[in-house]
């Protein structure tokens, strides 16, 4: 329709700067990274950031800016275009070698080497037209190039690149490009540490370290054709591991102020995006769930989350927030950390983190993948480097006040805690039988006593002071119930209720022969937990409340009132349950109160 502006698409999974700029995608302008990089100058530069924080897109942007023959119009209207002298000096002036090692993840060393050969060969073939036609190359130089693209002297695809050729490959390609263009080369290596992480998981770490060290020594240390190198990764791997001999590579870690706003979205950038898509009403929820990461002096949002969240809202305005970032990895770091409770990690420390408090820890910035879990200090440092924890105040030396950044990550921790609890409970069938027997018998005092015993096995939820925030919005599903009933304090209360709900569900869900459901619609709302015992005609309905200020009696009554008012037992009655047991359960830390109403 004429006159109607078509909004830009959200770039979910798009890591190509050129594609975003030419195919109508929304772009959050990070081009001033170029200015910051050149002004703070380091010949070899390493940026460490958590997963999905825009590393690959920024590397694509650097390639698009520096490479000979670049399309200068890609940068029209962007911040770097106003840096006219810098653009005149650097834009389109360099041959660029750009590789990503994120795909080098073989199940063994041989397959990983094959993947590495493919990465190098594909990048070398990008220059085939200019390099194969260069008459100034000697036969030796032509032979070296053919090895990179896996051709024999006659041009046949007959052999694979040797390990020694791989180690020299980036240096060799640099020299050939330097000779052809008469300009020194920029090397971009994205996700440099992924092969090391995968090798450590699969048992060939030593071999991969040797390969990567050889490549980096040749390309970044003794390479006279190199003008500038930029690497990205999740961890700053120990210099003794793969950066041996490099002369002072410039590090941009999450503790450094340089380029601190160039990975992740700032608050202003998120507000601008929400405004562009008419989603400003969702700002507070977006901040609660996806903000909170402290990098240098900047506070940033997880960009992967914000983009996916906005995309979901455009499809379904009643969509509840969820974890998008967690689904991009296995979260092994958190799982292994939680399992270390009692061995350097105390329940009290995890309780403080879950409740929004801080723990003070010494951070080890330089790690090796084969020692990540050797000490609890390394594990704290790993969680910090990978974004599961962040700093709440400026570090004092290498000592950092650590905290969970937002609701998304808090949910990841809580989920694994509940998983661990379920595993432990599953091994104690007698305790499950006693608890479920007390529920079925309508014995609230035994339910109360046995549930208290279960709660002592896991962490508790503490009360902490929360910073004032404006009221959340009405959204639909279980999330909608949080909004118009007390604002953020209500949200916090329901987060705590959900934790105890999870513990109960983890116990009752193990009872064979019971039809157990959670958060399903019945009557006028969504109940917490229901269980139908069909062969005995018994139905159980449970509503869980958090007893702020130890208001056990009041919250138990509120729970029962909610069950009755909303008709939560209706579905059980329709299924033929003639005896209905309604439980109001109020919890506070590791204590609870249980009240019963019975029908039939």
LUMTORLUM-601614 format. One line per 2 residues: for each residue x, z, y of C-alpha. Coordinates in steps of 0.05 Angstrom, whole numbers, padded with zeros to 5 digits, always signed. Layout:
% residues N
X/Z/Y  ...
END
This chain:
% residues 600
+00000/+00000/+00000  +00028/-00020/+00068
+00052/+00037/+00111  +00059/+00087/+00054
+00130/+00112/+00045  +00155/+00112/-00027
+00193/+00176/-00040  +00260/+00173/-00073
+00266/+00188/-00147  +00299/+00252/-00171
+00366/+00237/-00205  +00356/+00274/-00271
+00418/+00262/-00313  +00445/+00209/-00265
+00520/+00220/-00254  +00536/+00153/-00222
+00543/+00157/-00146  +00533/+00082/-00141
+00469/+00083/-00182  +00440/+00140/-00141
+00456/+00105/-00075  +00431/+00036/-00096
+00372/+00051/-00141  +00330/+00095/-00096
+00349/+00165/-00120  +00351/+00228/-00077
+00422/+00247/-00059  +00447/+00314/-00034
+00505/+00295/+00011  +00571/+00324/-00016
+00616/+00271/+00015  +00652/+00320/+00060
+00688/+00341/-00003  +00732/+00280/+00012
+00751/+00308/+00080  +00764/+00377/+00053
+00805/+00350/-00004  +00850/+00307/+00040
+00857/+00360/+00095  +00878/+00415/+00047
+00922/+00366/+00008  +00949/+00378/-00060
+00980/+00323/-00103  +00946/+00350/-00166
+00879/+00386/-00155  +00837/+00424/-00205
+00764/+00444/-00192  +00733/+00494/-00240
+00658/+00502/-00238  +00603/+00520/-00288
+00567/+00466/-00328  +00517/+00422/-00291
+00542/+00440/-00222  +00554/+00368/-00200
+00626/+00358/-00222  +00616/+00289/-00253
+00575/+00263/-00195  +00628/+00285/-00146
+00682/+00251/-00186  +00640/+00187/-00186
+00634/+00194/-00111  +00709/+00201/-00102
+00720/+00138/-00144  +00669/+00100/-00103
+00704/+00120/-00038  +00777/+00110/-00055
+00777/+00049/-00100  +00801/-00018/-00077
+00741/-00064/-00068  +00692/-00007/-00058
+00624/-00020/-00028  +00630/+00015/+00039
+00554/+00011/+00050  +00545/+00064/-00004
+00568/+00115/+00047  +00524/+00091/+00105
+00488/+00150/+00136  +00528/+00202/+00098
+00570/+00256/+00130  +00637/+00225/+00112
+00620/+00161/+00150  +00626/+00201/+00215
+00699/+00216/+00198  +00720/+00148/+00222
+00795/+00157/+00223  +00795/+00186/+00153
+00753/+00128/+00128  +00799/+00078/+00160
+00859/+00111/+00127  +00832/+00123/+00057
+00768/+00085/+00041  +00779/+00029/-00008
+00854/+00035/-00005  +00875/+00056/-00076
+00872/+00034/-00148  +00834/+00089/-00184
+00838/+00110/-00256  +00775/+00149/-00273
+00762/+00179/-00342  +00716/+00233/-00369
+00736/+00273/-00430  +00668/+00303/-00442
+00656/+00257/-00502  +00722/+00276/-00537
+00689/+00325/-00586  +00708/+00304/-00656
+00695/+00346/-00718  +00769/+00340/-00734
+00833/+00319/-00699  +00831/+00248/-00726
+00761/+00235/-00700  +00778/+00268/-00633
+00838/+00221/-00626  +00793/+00161/-00640
+00747/+00184/-00584  +00806/+00194/-00537
+00831/+00123/-00553  +00762/+00096/-00536
+00761/+00133/-00469  +00830/+00107/-00449
+00818/+00037/-00477  +00752/+00029/-00440
+00783/+00049/-00374  +00844/+00004/-00385
+00797/-00055/-00401  +00764/-00045/-00334
+00826/-00077/-00303  +00834/-00132/-00354
+00818/-00189/-00307  +00870/-00171/-00255
+00924/-00144/-00301  +00922/-00198/-00355
+00927/-00251/-00301  +00986/-00220/-00265
+01044/-00269/-00273  +01094/-00220/-00245
+01089/-00175/-00307  +01145/-00179/-00357
+01130/-00190/-00430  +01145/-00117/-00441
+01094/-00096/-00389  +01042/-00144/-00418
+01056/-00113/-00486  +01046/-00043/-00460
+00979/-00062/-00429  +00956/-00095/-00493
+00971/-00031/-00531  +00925/+00007/-00483
+00868/-00041/-00498  +00885/-00043/-00572
+00907/-00116/-00576  +00967/-00143/-00612
+01013/-00194/-00581  +00967/-00252/-00598
+00907/-00217/-00568  +00875/-00196/-00634
+00841/-00128/-00642  +00884/-00106/-00700
+00913/-00037/-00687  +00898/+00030/-00657
+00936/+00064/-00602  +00989/+00111/-00629
+00993/+00184/-00607  +01056/+00170/-00568
+01021/+00112/-00532  +00962/+00157/-00517
+01007/+00210/-00486  +01039/+00157/-00441
+00975/+00117/-00429  +00955/+00143/-00361
+01026/+00138/-00335  +01032/+00067/-00363
+00967/+00044/-00332  +00987/+00076/-00266
+01053/+00038/-00265  +01019/-00028/-00280
+00967/-00018/-00226  +01020/+00004/-00176
+01060/-00058/-00189  +00999/-00104/-00184
+00969/-00074/-00120  +01031/-00046/-00087
+00992/+00019/-00076  +01001/+00085/-00112
+00945/+00107/-00157  +00891/+00160/-00155
+00876/+00191/-00223  +00809/+00226/-00235
+00799/+00266/-00299  +00730/+00296/-00308
+00716/+00353/-00357  +00789/+00358/-00375
+00779/+00420/-00419  +00722/+00396/-00463
+00770/+00369/-00517  +00804/+00437/-00518
+00738/+00475/-00525  +00715/+00430/-00582
+00783/+00433/-00616  +00782/+00508/-00614
+00712/+00509/-00645  +00732/+00461/-00701
+00801/+00488/-00717  +00850/+00436/-00690
+00867/+00470/-00623  +00943/+00468/-00630
+00944/+00393/-00642  +00897/+00379/-00584
+00937/+00422/-00537  +00999/+00382/-00554
+00963/+00316/-00541  +00932/+00338/-00475
+00997/+00370/-00452  +01034/+00305/-00467
+00984/+00263/-00428  +00985/+00309/-00368
+01061/+00317/-00366  +01068/+00241/-00364
+01011/+00226/-00317  +01014/+00284/-00268
+01086/+00310/-00269  +01135/+00253/-00279
+01092/+00196/-00252  +01123/+00161/-00192
+01062/+00116/-00187  +01015/+00175/-00173
+00987/+00186/-00103  +00934/+00238/-00118
+00900/+00269/-00179  +00835/+00308/-00185
+00812/+00344/-00248  +00749/+00382/-00262
+00730/+00431/-00317  +00696/+00496/-00333
+00758/+00539/-00342  +00826/+00544/-00310
+00865/+00538/-00374  +00930/+00576/-00375
+00989/+00539/-00345  +01030/+00556/-00406
+00978/+00519/-00448  +00973/+00448/-00419
+01000/+00450/-00348  +01071/+00468/-00368
+01120/+00442/-00317  +01069/+00418/-00266
+01093/+00435/-00196  +01041/+00480/-00166
+00975/+00444/-00180  +00925/+00463/-00127
+00869/+00505/-00157  +00798/+00507/-00131
+00766/+00562/-00173  +00700/+00598/-00161
+00739/+00651/-00123  +00766/+00601/-00072
+00734/+00585/-00005  +00760/+00513/-00001
+00705/+00463/-00020  +00660/+00522/-00038
+00596/+00486/-00016  +00613/+00420/-00049
+00589/+00438/-00119  +00519/+00467/-00125
+00464/+00464/-00073  +00464/+00508/-00011
+00401/+00542/+00013  +00393/+00492/+00069
+00399/+00434/+00020  +00346/+00464/-00026
+00299/+00475/+00032  +00309/+00403/+00054
+00294/+00377/-00016  +00232/+00420/-00024
+00207/+00397/+00044  +00220/+00323/+00026
+00176/+00329/-00036  +00123/+00373/-00002
+00143/+00433/-00046  +00160/+00484/+00008
+00109/+00534/-00020  +00154/+00540/-00081
+00216/+00561/-00042  +00213/+00635/-00061
+00205/+00621/-00135  +00261/+00570/-00133
+00307/+00621/-00101  +00289/+00676/-00150
+00303/+00633/-00210  +00359/+00586/-00192
+00399/+00614/-00133  +00450/+00670/-00132
+00516/+00638/-00152  +00573/+00660/-00107
+00629/+00609/-00101  +00682/+00626/-00051
+00643/+00647/+00011  +00583/+00604/-00006
+00519/+00623/-00042  +00493/+00564/-00082
+00437/+00543/-00128  +00446/+00510/-00196
+00433/+00437/-00179  +00412/+00417/-00249
+00357/+00469/-00248  +00332/+00453/-00178
+00326/+00378/-00193  +00290/+00389/-00259
+00244/+00442/-00230  +00224/+00396/-00172
+00211/+00340/-00221  +00166/+00384/-00263
+00127/+00408/-00202  +00113/+00337/-00180
+00081/+00325/-00247  +00047/+00393/-00254
+00041/+00437/-00192  +00020/+00496/-00236
+00084/+00492/-00277  +00117/+00559/-00288
+00192/+00563/-00276  +00236/+00560/-00338
+00308/+00555/-00359  +00334/+00484/-00355
+00408/+00500/-00352  +00407/+00542/-00415
+00381/+00483/-00455  +00444/+00443/-00439
+00490/+00487/-00481  +00490/+00534/-00540
+00502/+00596/-00497  +00552/+00621/-00548
+00587/+00660/-00493  +00528/+00706/-00482
+00511/+00712/-00556  +00582/+00734/-00574
+00584/+00781/-00514  +00519/+00816/-00534
+00544/+00824/-00605  +00605/+00862/-00578
+00562/+00922/-00559  +00600/+00983/-00581
+00666/+00947/-00580  +00684/+00947/-00506
+00614/+00929/-00482  +00567/+00988/-00475
+00492/+00986/-00475  +00495/+01020/-00407
+00534/+00962/-00378  +00485/+00911/-00403
+00427/+00953/-00379  +00457/+00954/-00310
+00465/+00879/-00309  +00395/+00865/-00335
+00365/+00911/-00282  +00402/+00876/-00225
+00459/+00924/-00216  +00534/+00909/-00219
+00592/+00925/-00263  +00664/+00925/-00238
+00713/+00885/-00279  +00783/+00856/-00275
+00780/+00781/-00279  +00831/+00740/-00317
+00830/+00671/-00284  +00879/+00636/-00331
+00853/+00634/-00402  +00866/+00595/-00465
+00808/+00572/-00508  +00838/+00602/-00571
+00840/+00672/-00539  +00773/+00674/-00504
+00744/+00727/-00550  +00809/+00764/-00565
+00794/+00819/-00514  +00733/+00844/-00478
+00769/+00830/-00411  +00773/+00757/-00430
+00699/+00756/-00448  +00679/+00785/-00381
+00723/+00733/-00347  +00692/+00677/-00389
+00621/+00697/-00370  +00642/+00697/-00297
+00677/+00629/-00300  +00619/+00596/-00336
+00564/+00620/-00289  +00529/+00673/-00331
+00555/+00726/-00283  +00573/+00720/-00210
+00605/+00763/-00157  +00561/+00808/-00114
+00614/+00822/-00062  +00683/+00797/-00041
+00734/+00811/-00095  +00789/+00862/-00084
+00849/+00828/-00115  +00828/+00809/-00185
+00774/+00862/-00189  +00704/+00834/-00181
+00635/+00866/-00177  +00596/+00825/-00228
+00521/+00815/-00230  +00471/+00768/-00263
+00456/+00713/-00212  +00382/+00700/-00221
+00320/+00704/-00265  +00339/+00644/-00308
+00405/+00676/-00330  +00372/+00744/-00336
+00324/+00712/-00385  +00381/+00684/-00426
+00412/+00754/-00433  +00344/+00785/-00449
+00328/+00732/-00501  +00393/+00744/-00539
+00383/+00820/-00536  +00314/+00812/-00567
+00342/+00763/-00619  +00394/+00815/-00639
+00341/+00869/-00642  +00297/+00825/-00687
+00356/+00813/-00734  +00368/+00888/-00740
+00295/+00904/-00750  +00287/+00849/-00802
+00337/+00886/-00844  +00294/+00950/-00842
+00231/+00931/-00878  +00211/+01003/-00889
+00210/+01018/-00814  +00168/+00956/-00801
+00119/+00976/-00856  +00112/+01047/-00827
+00099/+01021/-00757  +00049/+00968/-00777
+00015/+01017/-00823  +00005/+01065/-00765
-00024/+01009/-00723  -00073/+00989/-00778
-00093/+01061/-00791  -00110/+01073/-00718
-00059/+01129/-00711  -00034/+01126/-00638
+00012/+01186/-00643  +00051/+01156/-00701
+00053/+01088/-00666  +00082/+01123/-00605
+00134/+01161/-00645  +00156/+01101/-00687
+00158/+01053/-00627  +00202/+01103/-00590
+00250/+01102/-00649  +00253/+01026/-00646
+00267/+01027/-00571  +00327/+01072/-00581
+00359/+01016/-00622  +00363/+00968/-00563
+00376/+00970/-00488  +00326/+00997/-00439
+00299/+00968/-00374  +00319/+01008/-00313
+00285/+01015/-00246  +00327/+00988/-00189
+00314/+00974/-00116  +00298/+00901/-00105
+00313/+00864/-00040  +00250/+00848/-00001
+00223/+00778/-00013  +00160/+00745/+00009
+00101/+00740/-00037  +00105/+00692/-00096
+00056/+00636/-00103  -00002/+00626/-00151
+00021/+00580/-00206  -00020/+00580/-00269
-00010/+00603/-00341  +00020/+00671/-00352
+00060/+00664/-00288  -00002/+00659/-00244
-00020/+00731/-00260  +00042/+00755/-00223
+00024/+00729/-00154  -00037/+00756/-00120
-00030/+00826/-00149  +00025/+00859/-00110
+00074/+00804/-00094  +00146/+00810/-00117
+00139/+00882/-00141  +00086/+00857/-00189
+00133/+00802/-00212  +00187/+00853/-00226
+00138/+00898/-00263  +00116/+00841/-00308
+00188/+00822/-00323  +00197/+00893/-00351
+00131/+00890/-00387  +00152/+00825/-00420
+00214/+00858/-00447  +00175/+00913/-00483
+00124/+00860/-00504  +00183/+00823/-00536
+00205/+00884/-00575  +00135/+00896/-00601
+00126/+00824/-00620  +00193/+00825/-00656
+00169/+00882/-00700  +00097/+00861/-00713
+00116/+00788/-00724  +00155/+00809/-00786
+00093/+00836/-00821  +00073/+00788/-00876
-00001/+00774/-00885  -00018/+00787/-00812
-00041/+00731/-00765  -00001/+00750/-00703
-00009/+00714/-00636  +00019/+00726/-00567
-00002/+00705/-00497  -00061/+00665/-00522
-00125/+00655/-00483  -00184/+00697/-00504
-00246/+00715/-00463  -00227/+00713/-00389
-00151/+00717/-00395  -00088/+00719/-00436
-00076/+00779/-00481  -00006/+00805/-00497
-00009/+00811/-00573  -00064/+00805/-00625
-00061/+00812/-00700  -00115/+00796/-00750
-00116/+00826/-00820  -00166/+00779/-00851
-00175/+00809/-00920  -00191/+00877/-00889
-00231/+00852/-00829  -00186/+00890/-00781
-00165/+00862/-00713  -00112/+00893/-00669
-00105/+00878/-00594  -00046/+00905/-00554
-00035/+00905/-00479  +00033/+00929/-00454
+00045/+00961/-00385  +00107/+00985/-00350
+00098/+01057/-00327  +00132/+01058/-00259
+00146/+01130/-00237  +00129/+01152/-00308
+00054/+01139/-00297  +00040/+01135/-00372
-00033/+01158/-00373  -00053/+01113/-00315
-00020/+01051/-00343  -00049/+01062/-00413
-00118/+01065/-00382  -00104/+01003/-00340
-00085/+00967/-00404  -00149/+00986/-00440
-00191/+00968/-00379  -00158/+00899/-00378
-00172/+00888/-00451  -00245/+00906/-00442
-00256/+00871/-00375  -00226/+00805/-00398
-00256/+00806/-00468  -00189/+00799/-00503
-00220/+00819/-00570  -00271/+00763/-00568
-00229/+00715/-00609  -00217/+00767/-00663
-00292/+00781/-00668  -00306/+00707/-00674
-00257/+00704/-00732  -00298/+00757/-00769
-00259/+00820/-00753  -00310/+00877/-00755
-00262/+00933/-00738  -00225/+00924/-00672
-00166/+00970/-00653  -00149/+00965/-00579
-00081/+00994/-00559  -00058/+01008/-00489
+00017/+01019/-00490  +00056/+01043/-00429
+00133/+01041/-00430  +00187/+01070/-00386
+00260/+01064/-00406  +00261/+01088/-00478
+00196/+01127/-00476  +00125/+01105/-00487
+00052/+01129/-00489  +00000/+01098/-00535
-00075/+01104/-00526  -00127/+01075/-00574
-00199/+01052/-00568  -00236/+01030/-00631
-00297/+00987/-00643  -00332/+00985/-00711
END
